[in-house]
Amino acid sequence: MTEQIMHRWYTRPVLFVADIRRALRFYVDLLGFEKAWHEGDGTGKVCQVNRAACEIILCEDADRKDKARLFVELSDDGIAELRREIVERSIPSKKSWWGYDVIQIDDPDGNELLFPLSD
């Protein structure tokens, strides 16, 4: 029996940050995301950043201390471009393991972005 899909589930992770301005500098200036929207005409504590099909909501909330792990799968060309950007922009990163080899980039609040490496 084939399940019929009635609705599309559209998801965006929400990463909690201590300082929205610092987070924007990291995601936009360092990682190359674009700011899609920002609550309060750019003065609020919630905004969204996009890069290709990756959309992340950033939320400044002093009461939230939890961390997230975002798994971002790229094509081989995308990984090559990421490696180049890491060098050119001096993006802090490390090789890590999460079931297989990944490039790990931690944002200033300790949220982890994991980019799997192909064999």
N, C-alpha and C positions, 0 to 999 in steps of 0.2 A: 504494500500500500504506500503510495507516495503522498507525503504531506503537502498540502497546498498552502503556499505562503499568502496570507491575506494582507499583511502589513509589513512594511520595511521597518526594522529596528535600527534607528540611527543613534549612535553612541558617541560621546565625547568624555574623556576622563577629566576629572576635576582634581587639580593638584593644589594643595594648600601651601601657602607661602607666608613668610613673616613680613615681607615688604614687597608690595606689588611693583614698585618702580625698579627695585633691584632685580626682581624676577623678569621683568620686561627687558631690562638691559641684557640679561643672560640669554633669554630665548630669542630676542629680536637681533640685538647687536652681535652676539657671539655665535648663536646657532643658525641664524639666517631665517627665522620665522618672520611672518608679517602679522602685525596687530590687526585683527578683523573687526573687533568692536571693543569698547571700553565703557562700562557703566558710568553714568554721571558725566557724560561728555568728556571722558578722559580723566576725571577726578575720583572716580569710584574705586572700590576695592575688588571688583570682579571684571575680568576681560578675557578675551579669547585670542590665541595666537594660532596661525595656520602655516603649514609648509607642505606643499603638495596636498595629499589627501589626509594628512595628519592634522587634526584639530585638537587643541588642548585648552581647557578653561583654567585660568589661574585665579585663585581666590585668596585674598589676604584675610586671615582669620586668626587672631591671637590665641583663641581657645583651642585650635586644632594643631596638635604637635605630631600627628601621624604622618608617615611617609608613604609614598607610592612607588610602584615599579611599573614602568611603561615599556612594553615590548614593541619595537618598531622594526618591521621587516623591510629591507631594501633589496633591490636587484643588485647584481654584481657591480653594475655601473654606479649605482647609488652608494654602495659601500666604498668604491674607489673614490668617489667624490667626497664622501664623508671623511675618509682618511686624509685627503688633500686639505680639506677645510680644517681638520684638527691641527695639522702642521701649520698652515698659513695663518690661522687665527689664534694659535696657541691655546686650543681648547683642552682643558684638563680631562684626560681620559685614561682608561686602563683596560687591559685585556682581562677578561673574567670568564667565569664558567656558570652557565645556567642550563644544564642539560647538554650543552655543547658550547664551543667558544663564542664569546660575544665581545663587542666593544662596549664598555660601560662608561657613561657620562653622568655624573651627579650634578644636579643643579645646586644652587647655593643653600637650599633648604633640605638637602639630603634625598630628594626624590631621584630615583634612578631611571635613566633611559638606557635600555639594552638593545643593541643592534647585533643580531645573529650573523656570524660569519659562515659562509658556505665552506664545504669540505675542500 
